[in-house]
Amino acid sequence: MASNFNVRSAGGYEQLMGRWSRKLAPLFIDFAGLEDGERVLDVGCGTGSLTFALPTGAKVSEIAAIDYSPVFVEEAKRRNSDARITIREGDAMALPFPDGVFDRTLSLLVLHFVPDAEKAVSEMSRVVRPGGVVAAAVWDHLGGLPSMRMMWDTVAAQDDGARQARSRYLFQPMMAPNEMKQCFERVGLRRVEQSSLMIRMDYQSFDDYWEPITAGEGPLGKYVSSLDPSERAKTDAAVKAAYEGGQPDGPRSFAAVAWACRGVAPS
Ligand SMILES: C[S@@+](CC[C@H](N)C(=O)[O-])C[C@H]1O[C@@H](n2cnc3c(N)ncnc32)[C@H](O)[C@@H]1O
């Protein structure tokens, strides 16, 4: 198994996460750095939130993007109108590129879904030139993502299967303090820096918040889809009560924090 990501549809992903990763992408580019003329690789491009933000960050000369999911690759290709961007299927743990061909190798919200995340970081390091930059970001599911955490906490209060799924979700790879930094250092990257990037996830209503999950997207969507009708009705009501917090349904805004790490390939 080369990916632990649950892909259903590109449109569903956009509603669940793409709309937020698009907001996170410019912050991540600022953190990772980007210069005119560079060749950049986006590892795990999904539907292209980072890929399509890169040309707005600098006059890059070339962007290669890979993803394990054919569904997302097809959607990203459909959206692409920039001749500098090439998108293809590929595995982060075995990048289909020779050594040292990129100036910068970036990965947004991917490493925690890769079965051997350290192998992926080592591959990102291999394909970047000496002195080039490797950077990655993942959500801080335990301490930094209250919108999703509130759903998981609510369903976990209801049954044991959900409690186990929640534990897996909260402690996915690279999310513990300093875990990503130590991984970057182990693969030989230098001057490794870690930071936190914050956006806000703004929802219009409970339906806007919960529908992407009930459509079956992501790990919680997979769990919710497995419930029988009575469990499902109980879960919907409990999550609605958590979202509303005793106030009328309507807009809610949640902070969302990602761990970000950047290192330089040895010269
Ligand atoms: C949460 S999405 C992030 C997508 C995009 N970077 C974004 O920020 O919207 C995680 C992505 O990682 C991809 N992925 C998971 N394992 C992978 C692997 N081994 N190689 C390449 N892509 C992988 C999934 O297919 C999915 O597109």
The ligand as an SDF file (V2000), in Angstrom:
LIG
                    3D

 27 29  0  0  0  0  0  0  0  0999 V2000
   -4.6400   15.9480    1.9660 C   0  0  0  0  0  0  0  0  0  0  0  0
   -4.2010   15.6230    0.3080 S   0  0  0  0  0  0  0  0  0  0  0  0
   -3.1570   17.0390   -0.0570 C   0  0  0  0  0  0  0  0  0  0  0  0
   -3.2060   17.3940   -1.5140 C   0  0  0  0  0  0  0  0  0  0  0  0
   -2.6040   18.7410   -1.8730 C   0  0  0  0  0  0  0  0  0  0  0  0
   -1.1800   18.7630   -1.6280 N   0  0  0  0  0  0  0  0  0  0  0  0
   -3.2990   19.8300   -1.1150 C   0  0  0  0  0  0  0  0  0  0  0  0
   -2.6310   20.4850   -0.2930 O   0  0  0  0  0  0  0  0  0  0  0  0
   -4.4980   20.0230   -1.3110 O   0  0  0  0  0  0  0  0  0  0  0  0
   -3.0380   14.3070    0.4470 C   0  0  0  0  0  0  0  0  0  0  0  0
   -2.5170   13.8630   -0.9010 C   0  0  0  0  0  0  0  0  0  0  0  0
   -1.4280   12.9620   -0.7210 O   0  0  0  0  0  0  0  0  0  0  0  0
   -1.4760   12.0270   -1.7720 C   0  0  0  0  0  0  0  0  0  0  0  0
   -0.6420   10.8860   -1.4220 N   0  0  0  0  0  0  0  0  0  0  0  0
   -0.7920   10.0400   -0.3830 C   0  0  0  0  0  0  0  0  0  0  0  0
    0.1880    9.1050   -0.3990 N   0  0  0  0  0  0  0  0  0  0  0  0
    0.9740    9.3660   -1.4700 C   0  0  0  0  0  0  0  0  0  0  0  0
    2.1370    8.7710   -2.0250 C   0  0  0  0  0  0  0  0  0  0  0  0
    2.6930    7.6800   -1.4940 N   0  0  0  0  0  0  0  0  0  0  0  0
    2.6830    9.3270   -3.1170 N   0  0  0  0  0  0  0  0  0  0  0  0
    2.1250   10.4280   -3.6860 C   0  0  0  0  0  0  0  0  0  0  0  0
    1.0210   11.0260   -3.2260 N   0  0  0  0  0  0  0  0  0  0  0  0
    0.4540   10.5080   -2.1240 C   0  0  0  0  0  0  0  0  0  0  0  0
   -2.9610   11.7150   -1.8670 C   0  0  0  0  0  0  0  0  0  0  0  0
   -3.2870   11.0630   -3.0720 O   0  0  0  0  0  0  0  0  0  0  0  0
   -3.5470   13.1110   -1.7330 C   0  0  0  0  0  0  0  0  0  0  0  0
   -3.6540   13.7440   -2.9760 O   0  0  0  0  0  0  0  0  0  0  0  0
  1  2  1  0
  2  3  1  0
  2 10  1  0
  3  4  1  0
  4  5  1  0
  5  6  1  0
  5  7  1  0
  7  8  2  0
  7  9  1  0
 10 11  1  0
 11 12  1  0
 11 26  1  0
 12 13  1  0
 13 14  1  0
 13 24  1  0
 14 15  1  0
 14 23  1  0
 15 16  2  0
 16 17  1  0
 17 18  1  0
 17 23  2  0
 18 19  1  0
 18 20  2  0
 20 21  1  0
 21 22  2  0
 22 23  1  0
 24 25  1  0
 24 26  1  0
 26 27  1  0
M  CHG  2   2   1   9  -1
M  END
$$$$
